[in-house]
Amino acid sequence: MKRVTTIVCAAAALLGVSSLASTAAFADGKDWSDGPVINVSSIRTVDGHFDEYMHWLATTFKKTQEAAKKAGLITGYRVIVVEARGPNDPDILLVIEYKNWAALDNLGGKLDKISAEVEGSVDAAAKSEADRASMRKVLGSRTEQEAILK
């Protein structure tokens, strides 16, 4: 009887340790890994200015993003056209992808240099930003990270 009790206790202990190990595996993220960080800006074009804004995206925006990509500041970008369901919904999503959260450190100054190269100066880039207000409204943005499941 003593031997059976010892075996049962040992099995229970082993089961308890293995369940703790599996809980720890989930808790420390072993079932997924960090993917890229993505910023999504929601844009609503002003009526009658969709094509004008798309032209700006195809020219200045694209040049800026390509320069940022070449400089290693971003890993990619996309422009997604969406069906707006109401007056406060976006009709364009601008998606910028970064390698990780650390890529966002001191990003503003680095992007100012890119904007100055593409648009001539930081002041010209700021004026361009203000001018785009006649074509579109920024509804907001969010930054998120992809979780890559193992």
Secondary structure, DSSP 8 states (H G I E B T S, - for coil): -HHHHHHHHHHHHHHHHHHHHHHHHHHTTTTEEEEEEEEEEEEEE-TT-HHHHHHHIIIIIHHHHHHHHHTTS-SEEEEEE----STTS-SEEEEEEESSGGGGTTHHHHHHHHHHHHHSSHHHHHHHHHHGGGTEEEEEEEEEEEEEE-
